[in-house]
């Protein structure tokens, strides 16, 4: 099984502020869920 390539974060589309992922999933018209890459060691 491979490691995930990143982790999910929620972002408000208007202001760019981070929000919880569950909130971003419910506000699909004004928020996005992004995948941030993990740092390589």
N, CA, C and O atoms as a Maestro MAE file, in Angstrom:
{
 s_m_m2io_version
 :::
 2.0.0
}

f_m_ct {
 s_m_title
 :::
 protein
 m_atom[164] {
  # First column is atom index #
  i_m_mmod_type
  r_m_x_coord
  r_m_y_coord
  r_m_z_coord
  i_m_residue_number
  s_m_chain_name
  s_m_pdb_residue_name
  s_m_pdb_atom_name
  i_m_atomic_number
  :::
  1 25 0.842 -1.179 0.000 1 A "UNK " " N  " 7
  2 3 0.000 0.000 0.000 1 A "UNK " " CA " 6
  3 2 0.886 1.240 0.000 1 A "UNK " " C  " 6
  4 15 1.833 1.320 0.782 1 A "UNK " " O  " 8
  5 25 0.596 2.193 -0.854 2 A "UNK " " N  " 7
  6 3 1.423 3.392 -0.954 2 A "UNK " " CA " 6
  7 2 0.964 4.467 0.023 2 A "UNK " " C  " 6
  8 15 -0.184 4.475 0.467 2 A "UNK " " O  " 8
  9 25 1.876 5.367 0.347 3 A "UNK " " N  " 7
  10 3 1.557 6.466 1.253 3 A "UNK " " CA " 6
  11 2 0.729 7.504 0.512 3 A "UNK " " C  " 6
  12 15 0.886 7.661 -0.698 3 A "UNK " " O  " 8
  13 25 -0.156 8.222 1.215 4 A "UNK " " N  " 7
  14 3 -0.901 9.293 0.555 4 A "UNK " " CA " 6
  15 2 0.043 10.407 0.119 4 A "UNK " " C  " 6
  16 15 1.049 10.663 0.782 4 A "UNK " " O  " 8
  17 25 -0.270 11.063 -0.979 5 A "UNK " " N  " 7
  18 3 0.615 12.086 -1.522 5 A "UNK " " CA " 6
  19 2 0.461 13.427 -0.826 5 A "UNK " " C  " 6
  20 15 1.283 14.323 -1.020 5 A "UNK " " O  " 8
  21 25 -0.569 13.576 -0.026 6 A "UNK " " N  " 7
  22 3 -0.770 14.841 0.655 6 A "UNK " " CA " 6
  23 2 -1.907 14.747 1.646 6 A "UNK " " C  " 6
  24 15 -2.416 13.663 1.932 6 A "UNK " " O  " 8
  25 25 -2.298 15.891 2.163 7 A "UNK " " N  " 7
  26 3 -3.400 15.932 3.113 7 A "UNK " " CA " 6
  27 2 -4.375 17.006 2.673 7 A "UNK " " C  " 6
  28 15 -3.995 17.973 2.013 7 A "UNK " " O  " 8
  29 25 -5.629 16.831 3.042 8 A "UNK " " N  " 7
  30 3 -6.676 17.746 2.601 8 A "UNK " " CA " 6
  31 2 -6.799 18.930 3.551 8 A "UNK " " C  " 6
  32 15 -6.673 18.790 4.767 8 A "UNK " " O  " 8
  33 25 -7.047 20.095 2.968 9 A "UNK " " N  " 7
  34 3 -7.340 21.299 3.741 9 A "UNK " " CA " 6
  35 2 -8.528 21.987 3.082 9 A "UNK " " C  " 6
  36 15 -8.766 21.821 1.886 9 A "UNK " " O  " 8
  37 25 -9.258 22.747 3.858 10 A "UNK " " N  " 7
  38 3 -10.361 23.535 3.328 10 A "UNK " " CA " 6
  39 2 -9.945 24.989 3.223 10 A "UNK " " C  " 6
  40 15 -9.197 25.495 4.060 10 A "UNK " " O  " 8
  41 25 -10.432 25.655 2.196 11 A "UNK " " N  " 7
  42 3 -10.089 27.062 1.999 11 A "UNK " " CA " 6
  43 2 -11.313 27.813 1.505 11 A "UNK " " C  " 6
  44 15 -12.018 27.343 0.611 11 A "UNK " " O  " 8
  45 25 -11.568 28.981 2.086 12 A "UNK " " N  " 7
  46 3 -12.655 29.841 1.636 12 A "UNK " " CA " 6
  47 2 -12.230 30.462 0.306 12 A "UNK " " C  " 6
  48 15 -11.135 31.013 0.203 12 A "UNK " " O  " 8
  49 25 -13.080 30.378 -0.699 13 A "UNK " " N  " 7
  50 3 -12.715 30.851 -2.034 13 A "UNK " " CA " 6
  51 2 -12.619 32.371 -2.109 13 A "UNK " " C  " 6
  52 15 -11.835 32.897 -2.899 13 A "UNK " " O  " 8
  53 25 -13.390 33.075 -1.315 14 A "UNK " " N  " 7
  54 3 -13.377 34.534 -1.371 14 A "UNK " " CA " 6
  55 2 -12.202 35.152 -0.651 14 A "UNK " " C  " 6
  56 15 -11.495 35.989 -1.213 14 A "UNK " " O  " 8
  57 25 -11.986 34.746 0.597 15 A "UNK " " N  " 7
  58 3 -10.946 35.376 1.408 15 A "UNK " " CA " 6
  59 2 -9.635 34.608 1.403 15 A "UNK " " C  " 6
  60 15 -8.592 35.185 1.710 15 A "UNK " " O  " 8
  61 25 -9.656 33.321 1.065 16 A "UNK " " N  " 7
  62 3 -8.442 32.519 1.067 16 A "UNK " " CA " 6
  63 2 -8.085 31.963 2.432 16 A "UNK " " C  " 6
  64 15 -7.037 31.334 2.581 16 A "UNK " " O  " 8
  65 25 -8.928 32.176 3.433 17 A "UNK " " N  " 7
  66 3 -8.633 31.687 4.777 17 A "UNK " " CA " 6
  67 2 -8.888 30.182 4.869 17 A "UNK " " C  " 6
  68 15 -9.771 29.641 4.202 17 A "UNK " " O  " 8
  69 25 -8.091 29.523 5.713 18 A "UNK " " N  " 7
  70 3 -8.271 28.099 5.939 18 A "UNK " " CA " 6
  71 2 -9.503 27.866 6.800 18 A "UNK " " C  " 6
  72 15 -9.763 28.610 7.746 18 A "UNK " " O  " 8
  73 25 -10.259 26.826 6.463 19 A "UNK " " N  " 7
  74 3 -11.446 26.438 7.228 19 A "UNK " " CA " 6
  75 2 -11.412 24.919 7.367 19 A "UNK " " C  " 6
  76 15 -10.665 24.257 6.648 19 A "UNK " " O  " 8
  77 25 -12.204 24.356 8.277 20 A "UNK " " N  " 7
  78 3 -12.242 22.890 8.397 20 A "UNK " " CA " 6
  79 2 -12.731 22.227 7.111 20 A "UNK " " C  " 6
  80 15 -13.555 22.790 6.390 20 A "UNK " " O  " 8
  81 25 -12.221 21.030 6.830 21 A "UNK " " N  " 7
  82 3 -12.564 20.318 5.597 21 A "UNK " " CA " 6
  83 2 -14.060 20.016 5.543 21 A "UNK " " C  " 6
  84 15 -14.672 20.147 4.483 21 A "UNK " " O  " 8
  85 25 -14.651 19.619 6.653 22 A "UNK " " N  " 7
  86 3 -16.084 19.303 6.656 22 A "UNK " " CA " 6
  87 2 -16.917 20.522 6.307 22 A "UNK " " C  " 6
  88 15 -17.924 20.403 5.610 22 A "UNK " " O  " 8
  89 25 -16.515 21.682 6.776 23 A "UNK " " N  " 7
  90 3 -17.240 22.910 6.446 23 A "UNK " " CA " 6
  91 2 -17.082 23.242 4.968 23 A "UNK " " C  " 6
  92 15 -18.040 23.680 4.331 23 A "UNK " " O  " 8
  93 25 -15.899 23.042 4.416 24 A "UNK " " N  " 7
  94 3 -15.665 23.311 2.999 24 A "UNK " " CA " 6
  95 2 -16.474 22.367 2.120 24 A "UNK " " C  " 6
  96 15 -16.930 22.761 1.046 24 A "UNK " " O  " 8
  97 25 -16.656 21.125 2.562 25 A "UNK " " N  " 7
  98 3 -17.439 20.175 1.776 25 A "UNK " " CA " 6
  99 2 -18.916 20.533 1.765 25 A "UNK " " C  " 6
  100 15 -19.617 20.221 0.802 25 A "UNK " " O  " 8
  101 25 -19.402 21.181 2.817 26 A "UNK " " N  " 7
  102 3 -20.811 21.563 2.835 26 A "UNK " " CA " 6
  103 2 -21.052 22.865 2.079 26 A "UNK " " C  " 6
  104 15 -22.144 23.072 1.550 26 A "UNK " " O  " 8
  105 25 -20.045 23.754 2.015 27 A "UNK " " N  " 7
  106 3 -20.180 25.040 1.300 27 A "UNK " " CA " 6
  107 2 -19.497 24.952 -0.062 27 A "UNK " " C  " 6
  108 15 -18.542 25.684 -0.319 27 A "UNK " " O  " 8
  109 25 -19.970 24.074 -0.932 28 A "UNK " " N  " 7
  110 3 -19.310 23.825 -2.213 28 A "UNK " " CA " 6
  111 2 -19.252 25.047 -3.129 28 A "UNK " " C  " 6
  112 15 -18.345 25.151 -3.955 28 A "UNK " " O  " 8
  113 25 -20.201 25.969 -2.997 29 A "UNK " " N  " 7
  114 3 -20.221 27.113 -3.905 29 A "UNK " " CA " 6
  115 2 -19.217 28.194 -3.496 29 A "UNK " " C  " 6
  116 15 -18.789 28.978 -4.344 29 A "UNK " " O  " 8
  117 25 -18.832 28.254 -2.219 30 A "UNK " " N  " 7
  118 3 -17.943 29.328 -1.768 30 A "UNK " " CA " 6
  119 2 -16.665 28.818 -1.120 30 A "UNK " " C  " 6
  120 15 -15.911 29.610 -0.555 30 A "UNK " " O  " 8
  121 25 -16.400 27.504 -1.187 31 A "UNK " " N  " 7
  122 3 -15.199 26.962 -0.564 31 A "UNK " " CA " 6
  123 2 -14.663 25.811 -1.408 31 A "UNK " " C  " 6
  124 15 -15.400 25.195 -2.177 31 A "UNK " " O  " 8
  125 25 -13.370 25.529 -1.256 32 A "UNK " " N  " 7
  126 3 -12.730 24.432 -1.984 32 A "UNK " " CA " 6
  127 2 -11.941 23.570 -1.001 32 A "UNK " " C  " 6
  128 15 -11.472 24.043 0.034 32 A "UNK " " O  " 8
  129 25 -11.808 22.285 -1.357 33 A "UNK " " N  " 7
  130 3 -10.966 21.364 -0.599 33 A "UNK " " CA " 6
  131 2 -9.733 21.117 -1.451 33 A "UNK " " C  " 6
  132 15 -9.840 20.659 -2.589 33 A "UNK " " O  " 8
  133 25 -8.565 21.419 -0.904 34 A "UNK " " N  " 7
  134 3 -7.307 21.266 -1.638 34 A "UNK " " CA " 6
  135 2 -6.484 20.151 -1.020 34 A "UNK " " C  " 6
  136 15 -6.664 19.810 0.149 34 A "UNK " " O  " 8
  137 25 -5.571 19.578 -1.813 35 A "UNK " " N  " 7
  138 3 -4.637 18.576 -1.308 35 A "UNK " " CA " 6
  139 2 -3.258 19.220 -1.276 35 A "UNK " " C  " 6
  140 15 -2.698 19.584 -2.310 35 A "UNK " " O  " 8
  141 25 -2.719 19.353 -0.051 36 A "UNK " " N  " 7
  142 3 -1.395 19.944 0.122 36 A "UNK " " CA " 6
  143 2 -0.363 18.819 0.093 36 A "UNK " " C  " 6
  144 15 -0.546 17.806 0.768 36 A "UNK " " O  " 8
  145 25 0.717 18.974 -0.672 37 A "UNK " " N  " 7
  146 3 1.722 17.901 -0.735 37 A "UNK " " CA " 6
  147 2 2.488 17.782 0.576 37 A "UNK " " C  " 6
  148 15 2.712 18.770 1.276 37 A "UNK " " O  " 8
  149 25 2.880 16.565 0.889 38 A "UNK " " N  " 7
  150 3 3.693 16.333 2.083 38 A "UNK " " CA " 6
  151 2 5.131 16.758 1.794 38 A "UNK " " C  " 6
  152 15 5.598 16.667 0.658 38 A "UNK " " O  " 8
  153 25 5.824 17.221 2.825 39 A "UNK " " N  " 7
  154 3 7.227 17.607 2.668 39 A "UNK " " CA " 6
  155 2 8.082 16.366 2.534 39 A "UNK " " C  " 6
  156 15 7.864 15.377 3.235 39 A "UNK " " O  " 8
  157 25 9.048 16.411 1.644 40 A "UNK " " N  " 7
  158 3 9.957 15.287 1.472 40 A "UNK " " CA " 6
  159 2 11.091 15.396 2.464 40 A "UNK " " C  " 6
  160 15 11.596 16.489 2.722 40 A "UNK " " O  " 8
  161 25 11.488 14.282 3.014 41 A "UNK " " N  " 7
  162 3 12.560 14.275 4.001 41 A "UNK " " CA " 6
  163 2 13.896 14.041 3.370 41 A "UNK " " C  " 6
  164 15 14.910 14.006 4.067 41 A "UNK " " O  " 8
  :::
 }
 m_bond[163] {
  # First column is bond index #
  i_m_from
  i_m_to
  i_m_order
  :::
  1 1 2 1
  2 2 3 1
  3 3 4 2
  4 3 5 1
  5 5 6 1
  6 6 7 1
  7 7 8 2
  8 7 9 1
  9 9 10 1
  10 10 11 1
  11 11 12 2
  12 11 13 1
  13 13 14 1
  14 14 15 1
  15 15 16 2
  16 15 17 1
  17 17 18 1
  18 18 19 1
  19 19 20 2
  20 19 21 1
  21 21 22 1
  22 22 23 1
  23 23 24 2
  24 23 25 1
  25 25 26 1
  26 26 27 1
  27 27 28 2
  28 27 29 1
  29 29 30 1
  30 30 31 1
  31 31 32 2
  32 31 33 1
  33 33 34 1
  34 34 35 1
  35 35 36 2
  36 35 37 1
  37 37 38 1
  38 38 39 1
  39 39 40 2
  40 39 41 1
  41 41 42 1
  42 42 43 1
  43 43 44 2
  44 43 45 1
  45 45 46 1
  46 46 47 1
  47 47 48 2
  48 47 49 1
  49 49 50 1
  50 50 51 1
  51 51 52 2
  52 51 53 1
  53 53 54 1
  54 54 55 1
  55 55 56 2
  56 55 57 1
  57 57 58 1
  58 58 59 1
  59 59 60 2
  60 59 61 1
  61 61 62 1
  62 62 63 1
  63 63 64 2
  64 63 65 1
  65 65 66 1
  66 66 67 1
  67 67 68 2
  68 67 69 1
  69 69 70 1
  70 70 71 1
  71 71 72 2
  72 71 73 1
  73 73 74 1
  74 74 75 1
  75 75 76 2
  76 75 77 1
  77 77 78 1
  78 78 79 1
  79 79 80 2
  80 79 81 1
  81 81 82 1
  82 82 83 1
  83 83 84 2
  84 83 85 1
  85 85 86 1
  86 86 87 1
  87 87 88 2
  88 87 89 1
  89 89 90 1
  90 90 91 1
  91 91 92 2
  92 91 93 1
  93 93 94 1
  94 94 95 1
  95 95 96 2
  96 95 97 1
  97 97 98 1
  98 98 99 1
  99 99 100 2
  100 99 101 1
  101 101 102 1
  102 102 103 1
  103 103 104 2
  104 103 105 1
  105 105 106 1
  106 106 107 1
  107 107 108 2
  108 107 109 1
  109 109 110 1
  110 110 111 1
  111 111 112 2
  112 111 113 1
  113 113 114 1
  114 114 115 1
  115 115 116 2
  116 115 117 1
  117 117 118 1
  118 118 119 1
  119 119 120 2
  120 119 121 1
  121 121 122 1
  122 122 123 1
  123 123 124 2
  124 123 125 1
  125 125 126 1
  126 126 127 1
  127 127 128 2
  128 127 129 1
  129 129 130 1
  130 130 131 1
  131 131 132 2
  132 131 133 1
  133 133 134 1
  134 134 135 1
  135 135 136 2
  136 135 137 1
  137 137 138 1
  138 138 139 1
  139 139 140 2
  140 139 141 1
  141 141 142 1
  142 142 143 1
  143 143 144 2
  144 143 145 1
  145 145 146 1
  146 146 147 1
  147 147 148 2
  148 147 149 1
  149 149 150 1
  150 150 151 1
  151 151 152 2
  152 151 153 1
  153 153 154 1
  154 154 155 1
  155 155 156 2
  156 155 157 1
  157 157 158 1
  158 158 159 1
  159 159 160 2
  160 159 161 1
  161 161 162 1
  162 162 163 1
  163 163 164 2
  :::
 }
}
